[in-house]
Amino acid sequence: MRVVLLLLGSLGRQTLRLAGGLGQMTLFLLGALRRFAARPFRGLELLEQMRFIGNRSLSIVCLTSAFTGMVLALQGYSALVRFGSETLVGSLVALSLTRELAPVLAALMVTARAGSAITATLGNLRVGDQIDAMRSMAVDPLQYFVSPRLVAAIAVVPMLTAIFSLVGIGAAYGLSVSVLHLDGGQFLASVRDSVDWSDVSGGIWKSVVFAVCVAWICSYYGFFAQGGAKGVGAATTQAVVATSVVILVSDYVMTALLF
């Protein structure tokens, strides 16, 4: 009986700790969104974060999308050719990218490159007492550090997702025509006939949600980092893992709701 009570007590404490953490994270997100419209407007910081999150992530997103599209074309061809349906390779690639792989993989790449940097940057500012110093100078650190990153991610991650889809389809087209010797016209026709606006919009909505998750979670872990350089490293690892898990879980939920 004592063991059961100890287990129940531990479970209750963990549940309360989780609920408290989620509540704090929610207030953190709402505060960052609300402060973005407050004066003074941080336009230059917003543009800098758009460059950092979007432009500097473009190369890794394009590289990942090209090889993802080619792998999809190869795997799809090897499966469809058994049934004489190799003309549907374009549909398979386009739907897989626009609905699922483009928003998810683009968000994961942004998390790995920009999200980890956001956590490390804010974590170093926290352990170096620079965030507290800004408060003492009447500068809101949420508005200065977090809000521009959050809005910048919402602005650029959907564009990176669209680029991921286009580059992936283009790479699959090139492989299908040059290596698999499929008809290019049939490939493009199958893409045009199979992809609807609902598929594209569903992927874009996913990317918006994923963008919020990346900027929100990574900023939160960095903003409240503790323990010096070691604590910043631990916070960065936790932020990347937590963001990746949230992206995958939310992708399943949104797929069930949208498609």
C-alpha positions in Angstrom: 0.0 0.0 0.0 2.8 2.3 0.8 4.4 1.7 -2.6 1.2 2.6 -4.3 0.8 5.8 -2.4 4.4 6.8 -3.2 3.8 6.1 -6.9 0.6 8.1 -6.9 2.3 11.0 -5.1 5.1 11.0 -7.6 2.7 10.9 -10.4 0.7 13.8 -8.9 3.8 15.9 -8.4 4.9 15.3 -12.0 1.5 16.2 -13.3 1.4 19.4 -11.3 4.9 20.3 -12.5 4.0 19.6 -16.1 0.8 21.7 -15.8 2.7 24.6 -14.2 5.4 24.5 -17.0 2.7 24.5 -19.7 1.0 27.4 -18.1 4.2 29.4 -17.8 5.0 28.6 -21.5 1.5 29.7 -22.6 1.9 33.0 -20.7 5.3 33.5 -22.2 3.9 33.0 -25.8 0.9 35.3 -25.2 3.2 38.0 -23.7 5.6 37.9 -26.7 2.7 38.2 -29.2 1.1 41.0 -27.3 4.3 43.0 -26.9 5.2 42.9 -30.6 2.7 45.7 -31.4 3.9 47.8 -28.4 6.1 50.8 -29.0 8.9 51.2 -29.9 8.5 49.0 -32.9 11.6 46.8 -33.4 11.6 46.8 -37.2 15.3 46.4 -37.7 15.5 43.5 -35.3 12.6 41.9 -37.1 14.3 42.1 -40.4 17.5 40.8 -38.9 15.7 37.8 -37.5 13.9 37.2 -40.8 17.4 37.1 -42.5 18.8 34.8 -39.8 15.9 32.3 -39.7 14.9 32.5 -43.3 17.8 33.4 -45.6 20.5 31.5 -43.6 18.4 28.4 -43.5 17.7 28.4 -47.3 20.7 26.4 -48.3 20.1 23.5 -45.9 16.4 23.5 -46.7 17.1 23.3 -50.5 19.7 20.6 -50.0 17.3 18.5 -47.9 14.4 19.0 -50.2 16.4 18.0 -53.3 17.4 14.7 -51.9 14.0 14.1 -50.3 12.4 14.6 -53.7 14.8 12.2 -55.4 14.4 9.5 -52.8 10.6 9.8 -53.1 10.9 9.4 -56.9 13.1 6.4 -56.6 11.0 4.6 -53.9 7.8 5.6 -55.6 8.9 4.3 -59.0 10.1 1.0 -57.6 6.7 0.4 -55.9 4.4 1.7 -58.7 6.2 0.1 -61.6 5.1 -3.3 -60.2 1.5 -2.4 -60.9 2.1 -0.5 -64.2 1.4 2.8 -62.6 4.8 4.5 -62.9 3.1 7.5 -64.5 1.8 8.4 -61.0 5.3 9.1 -59.6 4.7 12.8 -60.0 1.5 12.6 -58.0 3.1 10.6 -55.2 6.0 13.0 -54.9 3.9 16.2 -55.1 1.3 15.0 -52.5 3.9 13.6 -50.1 5.8 16.9 -50.2 3.0 19.4 -50.1 1.0 17.7 -47.4 3.6 16.2 -45.1 7.3 16.2 -45.8 7.8 19.8 -46.8 6.3 21.4 -43.7 7.7 18.8 -41.3 11.2 18.6 -42.7 11.5 22.3 -43.3 10.5 22.9 -39.6 13.0 20.3 -38.4 15.8 21.9 -40.4 14.9 25.3 -39.0 14.9 23.9 -35.5 18.3 22.3 -35.9 19.9 25.4 -37.4 18.1 28.5 -36.2 16.2 27.1 -33.2 19.3 25.8 -31.5 21.0 29.2 -32.1 18.0 31.1 -30.6 18.2 29.0 -27.4 22.0 29.4 -27.2 21.9 33.1 -27.8 19.1 33.8 -25.3 20.7 31.4 -22.8 24.0 33.2 -22.9 22.2 36.5 -22.4 20.4 35.1 -19.4 23.4 33.5 -17.6 25.4 36.7 -18.4 22.7 38.8 -16.6 22.2 40.9 -19.7 18.4 40.2 -19.7 18.2 41.5 -16.1 20.4 44.4 -17.1 17.9 45.4 -19.9 15.1 45.3 -17.4 17.0 47.7 -15.2 17.3 50.1 -18.2 13.5 49.9 -18.7 13.8 47.8 -21.9 11.4 44.9 -22.1 13.4 41.8 -23.0 10.4 39.9 -24.2 9.6 42.6 -26.8 13.3 43.1 -27.7 14.4 39.5 -27.9 11.4 37.1 -28.3 8.7 39.0 -30.2 10.8 39.7 -33.3 12.0 36.1 -33.5 8.4 34.8 -33.1 7.0 37.0 -35.8 10.0 36.4 -38.1 9.6 32.7 -37.9 5.8 32.9 -38.7 6.8 35.0 -41.8 9.6 33.0 -43.2 8.9 29.3 -42.4 5.9 29.1 -44.7 8.1 30.5 -47.5 10.8 27.9 -46.7 8.1 25.2 -46.8 6.9 26.4 -50.3 10.5 26.4 -51.5 11.0 22.9 -50.1 8.1 21.6 -52.1 9.1 23.3 -55.3 12.8 22.2 -55.1 11.8 18.7 -54.1 9.4 18.3 -57.0 11.9 19.8 -59.4 14.6 17.4 -58.2 12.2 14.5 -58.6 11.3 15.6 -62.1 14.9 15.8 -63.1 15.7 12.3 -61.7 12.5 10.8 -63.3 13.3 12.2 -66.7 17.0 11.6 -66.8 17.5 8.4 -64.8 14.1 6.6 -64.7 13.3 7.7 -68.3 9.8 8.7 -67.5 7.9 11.1 -69.7 8.3 14.7 -68.4 4.9 15.8 -69.7 3.2 13.0 -67.9 5.1 13.7 -64.7 4.0 17.4 -64.7 0.4 16.5 -65.7 0.1 14.1 -62.8 1.3 16.8 -60.5 -1.1 19.3 -61.8 -4.1 16.9 -61.7 -3.4 15.5 -58.2 -2.5 18.6 -56.2 -5.4 20.8 -55.1 -5.3 24.1 -53.3 -6.5 22.3 -50.1 -3.3 20.2 -50.2 -1.1 23.4 -50.5 -3.0 25.4 -47.9 -3.0 22.5 -45.5 0.8 22.3 -45.7 1.1 26.1 -45.3 -1.1 26.1 -42.2 1.1 23.3 -40.8 4.2 25.4 -41.4 2.6 28.4 -39.5 1.9 26.2 -36.5 5.4 24.7 -36.7 7.0 28.1 -36.9 5.2 29.2 -33.7 6.4 26.0 -32.0 10.1 26.5 -33.1 10.4 30.2 -32.0 8.2 29.7 -28.9 9.9 26.6 -27.4 13.4 27.5 -28.3 13.1 31.1 -27.0 11.5 29.8 -23.8 14.3 27.4 -23.0 16.9 30.0 -23.7 15.1 32.8 -21.9 15.0 30.8 -18.6 18.3 28.9 -18.9 20.3 28.5 -15.7 23.6 27.1 -14.7 26.2 28.8 -16.8 27.6 27.4 -20.0 26.7 23.9 -19.1 23.1 24.9 -18.4 23.0 26.7 -21.8 24.1 23.5 -23.5 21.5 21.5 -21.7 18.8 24.0 -22.5 19.7 23.9 -26.2 19.5 20.1 -26.3 16.2 20.1 -24.5 14.8 22.8 -26.8 15.7 21.0 -30.0 14.3 17.7 -28.7 11.1 19.2 -27.3 10.5 21.2 -30.5 11.1 18.2 -32.7 8.7 16.0 -30.7 6.0 18.8 -30.6 6.3 19.2 -34.4 5.8 15.5 -35.1 2.9 15.2 -32.6 1.2 18.3 -33.9 1.7 17.1 -37.5 -0.3 13.9 -36.7 -3.1 16.0 -35.0 -3.3 18.4 -37.9 -3.2 15.7 -40.5 -6.1 14.0 -38.8 -8.1 17.2 -38.8 -7.2 18.6 -42.2 -7.0 15.5 -44.4 
